[in-house]
Amino acid sequence: MFTGLVVSCQTVKIHNARIYGDEGVLGAAYVETQTNISGDIGQPEWDNMRFGMLCMDSDDFINFKSEIEELCHLNQSACTYEFQEQIKILFTKLDQMKSHIRSSNGHTTKKN
């Protein structure tokens, strides 16, 4: 569990969530933030689920990684080693999902 952001000697817990990547007519791919669970959802189910979701460009979302790393660098006591490792794992999964989606739709993968 993400438990590594320490504020005033207290730990802030971040819950597990699914992050979805739209695959167009194929439906969506997803990864969970704190588990190794990932998968795909068919278009009919995805069409029902996505109503009301907030969306963001995947490049903008992945840019949060550098901002979190900067926060941890500026205040090293705020981020435990475990938290920093979990952030690396999460964003590796998100990069892999982004590459999977782009390749399944015929796009070339952009390297960051």
N, C-alpha and C positions, 0 to 999 in steps of 0.2 A: 504494500500500500504506500502511496505517496505520503510520507510523514516527515520529510526532511526539511521543510521550511520552518526555521525556528525564529520566533519573534518573542523577545523579552522572556527568554527561558521557557517558552511554551511552544508546542508543536501545532502547526496548522495541518489538519488532515484534508486531503483532496480525494473525493470519491471517484470510483471507477465509472467511466463513461465510454460510450461507443462514439467513434468518429467515423462518419460516412464519407465516401467519395463517389460522386455521381458518375456512372459509367454509361450514361445515355440509354440507348435501347436495351442494353444488357442489364440494367438495374443499378445496383450500387455495391461497392466493396466496403468493408468496415474493419476496424481494429478497435480493440478495447484498450483503454489507457493503462490499466494496471494488471492485465493478464496477458497470456499468449493467445487469446482467442481472437480469431479473425475469420472473415468469410465473405460470402456474396449473398445478395438478396435479388431475386428476380424482379423484372420491371413492374408487374402488376402490384406486388407487395410494396415495392419502393414508391410507386406512384401514390399509394394510400398513406404511407408513412411520412413522406417528405413535406406534406402540407403543413405549413406553420413553422418549418425549420428555418433557422438562421443560416445564411451561407456566407462563405468567405473564400477568396481566391487562395488556392493551396500554397502558393509562394508567400503570400502575406502571412498565412498561418504558420508556416515553417520558419518565417523570420522571427517569430516569438522565441525560438531557441536561442538566438544570439542575445536577445534582450534578457532572457532568464540567466544565461551564462554571465552576462555583464553584471546583473544584480548580485549573483553569487560571488563574482570576483571582487566587486566593490565592498561587499559585506560578507566576508567569508564565514563569519560565525552564524549567518542566517541560513546557510544551506549545508546540510550534512552531506557527507560523501555518498550515502545511500540515495539521497534525493537527486544529486547530480548524475549518478549512474542511471537512475530511473528516467530522468529527462533525456539522457542520451539514447536509451533503449526506445522510449516513446517516439522520438523524432526519427530514429532509424526506421521504425515500423511505418511512420507516416511517409518518409521518403520512398520506401519500398512500395507502399500502396499507391502513391502518386505515379511512380514509374510503371506499375502494373496497369493502372487506368490509362495512362497515355499510350502504352504499347498496345493495349487491347482495342484502342480506338484509332490506331494507325498514326498516332502522333509520335514524333521523335522525343526522346527523353532529354530534358534540359538538365545539365549538370550545374549544381549550385557551388 
